[in-house]
Amino acid sequence: MKRVKIIASYDGSHFSGYQVQPDARTVQGELQKALARMHKADSWNATGSGRTDTGVHSLGQTIHFDTSLNLPENRWPMALNALLPDDIIILEASYVGDDFHARYDTVGKEYIYRVETSKVKNVFKRNYCFHVREELDLEKMQKAASHYLGTHDFTSFSSPRTAVVDKVRTIYDVSIDRSGEELTFRYVGSGFLYQMVRVLTGTLIEIGKDRMNAEEIPEILEAKDRALAGPTIPGNGLYLSKVVYSEEELSKLLRR
């Protein structure tokens, strides 16, 4: 058996998240069905770098699986894409060592969250951007975002439903860029808790609306109380952008 690492992009609009669930359409479920067909088996396991929630998209989810097939690396994307639905695309594939693990070997991840600020909602962006009608103060949001940098316990900024005990994470970089009527929030960190990016961004939006103050962020982090942070905004604007497995790859992300 050999281990294959693939990079997948998917439109999360019609998936109940990444992870396999009974009686629900998921990214992992569709990929494992395709792999099972290729291997002429009843089932075939594939492991992702992490879960994405309902409606969340990916520009570069990393996944690994073991195989008994002897396909050249460049044939794997073509073979899988021929069997996968149109809302999942395998971008690249490579053989890796048997000890590689898509989840446990991660050094960092990049997420982006897209917000549309037009007065009238664009129907063609409804699955890909979160719409905010109010004017947002970019300078105040950028000031608040700087408080996220560093190593913190992010209990206040994650779902109480998470089973993870250790909620300490490091955020290396946060940026907010405006292009026309769209804002892109970008986060690079060691890892992210369940719904963490959606709460971080929801809190920044509240600050941009003058409903919260940037100076509150350190107190909210210290309190470890989810009730103090902003809302969990929808998953439709969230994208897992990139997963990295070396300090060199991480450095390149931080130089963007």
Backbone hydrogen bonds, N-H to C=O, Kabsch-Sander energy under -0.5 kcal/mol:
donor,donor_aa,acceptor,acceptor_aa,energy
2,K,67,T,-2.7
3,R,96,V,-0.7
4,V,65,F,-3.2
5,K,94,S,-3.2
6,I,63,I,-3.0
7,I,92,E,-2.1
8,A,6,I,-0.5
8,A,61,Q,-3.1
9,S,89,I,-3.0
10,Y,58,S,-1.8
11,D,87,D,-2.0
12,G,10,Y,-0.7
14,H,11,D,-0.6
15,F,12,G,-1.8
16,S,25,R,-3.5
17,G,15,F,-0.7
18,Y,52,T,-2.7
24,A,21,Q,-1.3
26,T,24,A,-0.6
27,V,17,G,-1.5
28,Q,18,Y,-2.9
30,E,26,T,-2.1
31,L,27,V,-2.4
32,Q,28,Q,-2.7
33,K,29,G,-1.8
34,A,30,E,-1.9
35,L,31,L,-2.5
36,A,32,Q,-2.3
37,R,33,K,-1.9
38,M,34,A,-2.1
39,H,35,L,-2.2
40,K,36,A,-0.5
40,K,37,R,-0.8
41,A,36,A,-2.7
47,T,64,H,-2.9
49,S,62,T,-1.9
55,G,12,G,-1.0
55,G,15,F,-1.2
56,V,53,D,-2.1
57,H,238,L,-2.6
58,S,10,Y,-2.3
59,L,240,L,-3.2
60,G,240,L,-1.4
61,Q,8,A,-2.8
63,I,6,I,-2.4
64,H,47,T,-2.7
65,F,4,V,-1.8
67,T,2,K,-2.9
75,R,72,P,-1.7
76,W,72,P,-0.8
76,W,73,E,-1.0
78,M,74,N,-0.6
79,A,75,R,-2.7
80,L,76,W,-2.7
81,N,77,P,-2.8
82,A,78,M,-1.4
83,L,79,A,-0.5
83,L,80,L,-1.5
84,L,80,L,-1.7
88,I,85,P,-1.7
89,I,9,S,-3.0
91,L,7,I,-3.0
91,L,89,I,-0.6
92,E,7,I,-1.0
94,S,5,K,-2.2
96,V,3,R,-2.3
100,F,97,G,-1.9
105,D,101,H,-1.8
106,T,103,R,-1.0
107,V,244,V,-2.9
108,G,244,V,-1.4
109,K,189,G,-2.5
110,E,242,K,-2.8
111,Y,187,Y,-2.5
112,I,239,Y,-2.3
113,Y,185,F,-2.6
114,R,237,G,-2.6
115,V,183,L,-2.9
116,E,130,F,-2.5
117,T,181,E,-3.6
123,V,121,K,-0.7
125,K,122,N,-1.8
126,R,123,V,-0.8
128,Y,125,K,-2.0
129,C,125,K,-1.9
130,F,114,R,-2.2
131,H,129,C,-0.5
132,V,116,E,-3.0
137,D,208,G,-1.7
138,L,136,L,-1.0
141,M,137,D,-1.9
142,Q,138,L,-2.5
143,K,139,E,-2.0
144,A,140,K,-2.2
145,A,141,M,-2.6
146,S,142,Q,-1.3
147,H,144,A,-1.5
148,Y,145,A,-1.6
149,L,145,A,-0.5
149,L,146,S,-0.7
150,G,171,I,-2.7
152,H,150,G,-0.6
152,H,169,R,-2.4
154,F,152,H,-0.7
154,F,167,K,-2.9
157,F,154,F,-1.4
158,S,155,T,-1.4
159,S,194,Y,-2.3
162,T,159,S,-1.7
167,K,165,V,-0.8
169,R,152,H,-2.4
169,R,167,K,-0.5
171,I,150,G,-2.4
172,Y,170,T,-0.6
172,Y,188,V,-2.3
173,D,188,V,-1.7
175,S,186,R,-2.1
177,D,184,T,-2.2
179,S,182,E,-2.9
182,E,179,S,-1.8
183,L,115,V,-3.1
184,T,177,D,-2.7
185,F,113,Y,-3.0
185,F,183,L,-0.5
186,R,175,S,-3.0
186,R,184,T,-0.5
187,Y,111,Y,-2.9
188,V,173,D,-2.5
189,G,109,K,-2.3
190,S,170,T,-2.9
196,M,193,L,-2.1
199,V,195,Q,-1.8
200,L,196,M,-2.9
201,T,197,V,-2.4
202,G,198,R,-1.9
203,T,199,V,-2.4
204,L,200,L,-1.8
205,I,201,T,-2.4
206,E,202,G,-1.7
207,I,203,T,-1.9
208,G,204,L,-2.5
209,K,205,I,-1.4
210,D,207,I,-1.6
211,R,206,E,-2.8
212,M,206,E,-0.9
216,E,213,N,-1.6
217,I,214,A,-1.5
220,I,216,E,-2.4
221,L,217,I,-2.6
222,E,218,P,-2.2
223,A,219,E,-2.0
224,K,220,I,-1.1
224,K,221,L,-0.5
225,D,220,I,-0.7
228,L,225,D,-1.9
229,A,226,R,-1.0
233,I,198,R,-1.2
233,I,231,P,-1.0
237,G,234,P,-0.6
238,L,235,G,-1.7
239,Y,112,I,-2.6
240,L,57,H,-2.3
241,S,110,E,-2.3
241,S,239,Y,-0.9
242,K,110,E,-1.6
244,V,108,G,-2.8
250,L,246,S,-2.1
251,S,247,E,-2.5
252,K,248,E,-1.7
253,L,249,E,-1.6
254,L,250,L,-1.9
255,R,251,S,-1.0
256,R,253,L,-1.1
